[in-house]
């Protein structure tokens, strides 16, 4: 996702909270200020403007510190440090948490209650039990990150984290930095991250809290900022990183591919499309309203800015409640959600895209009765019912959704299949007898995550983002073959 341009450079007033985090011993750089306004409040942040020389100094320092600290720090000690950090960040009485709840709604524009609840939900997934399950999910034996561990087929293996893990984050949804930062810590890698202009706060908050909780890790992480179009520091980060994790749109990913040398492993998280599917068995007079409420939450959370947010909902014919009636229920639930979580103020471009989406649908309404548009033009949401999937326009996000009637959910899978290269999440409401058959078909079509309706924006720790591993993709495995162990016996003092 492209970043909005910061204002012209200015000296940061002393009262401006400072973005990012520098490890001990690194000389700070002069900051510029950026002012954000939302919810009748204004926040001015000081953004230290890193250049290529600063990035090079920071990457060298972090690489050196990470080698020292992780050589002697067991992975379970890292888990404990993250757990204590998250506990601090979850504590509503903690001053840094209170500051984040003041700052994040203003800089992102998202509803304060949505930010508060979303932060809590995201952070709660990174506590000790979840982290241990995450490690077990990907490594089996987490000790493989500390020492060689036996393989069932013979020999031994050990996992080594990157000497330097670079992170480039988009600013569309708060919380994105947590995934890759914590992944880096669990794989015992030094981390240097570049925050987005649109959301530069959360990563630094995490890093500062971690350094307070576990001072041994204070030098193994750094959070920087520079404008996206400044290629020199970007190239410095890419060239210093053994592994580079990048979140963003296709143009941003292409730019970072160009910056990175062939020896750098680039883990890219780009544009994705998600959908929801509702089976006919769900559409009875007892369950349809609750399903519409869950679907409304999926649409409203983060105003569809996350790649996991559904951009269309396929509803199966044959239930007691018709797909058209389900669309009406969804419209009512979105109207109710708008009172609980207000949609953020749209930019001019976003408003125009939303208006074009409605205008496209309005033309279809005039042409045939296969399309019905619900909600007024000035409503902070939009629902369209379509009896013909081919008429669905591209989603405008920001709580715009098409409810598409299908004779069977197999037709929904067929409609999604051409998008297979960019498919991600399918939020599915179906009975157990159909769950696995539909999941198999969705997986074959390209979907990489299947969740319950209402949970699209709440991925579980340990999921496989874009069908890949979160931890295994960041490490280098070293195999010690059984033959080497056997040959070593010939050199012992007791060989005879």
Secondary structure, DSSP 8 states (H G I E B T S, - for coil): -------S-----TTSEE-SB--TT-----EEEEEEEETTEEEEEEEEB--HHHHHHHHHHHHHHHHHHHHH--HHHHHHHHHHHHHHHH-TTSHHHHHHHHHHHHHH---HHHHHHHHHHHHHTTSHHHHHHHHHHHHSSGGGGTS-EE-TTSSEEEEEE-SSEEEE--SSSTTHHHHHHHHHHHTT--EEEE--SSS-SHHHHHHHHHHHH-GGGTTSEEEEB--TT-HHHHHHHHHH-SEEEEES-HHHHHHHHHHS-TTSEEEEE---EEEEEE-GGG-STTTHHHHHHHHHHHHHGGGG-STTSEEEEEEETTSSS-HHHHHHHHHHHHHHHHHHS------HHHHHHHHHHHHHHHHHHHH-TTEEEES-TTSS-EEEEES-GGG------SSEEEEEEESSHHHHHHHHHTTGGGEEEEEEE--HHHHHHHHHHHHHHT--EEEETT-TT---TT--GGGS-SSGGGEEEEEE-HHHHHHHGGGSTT--
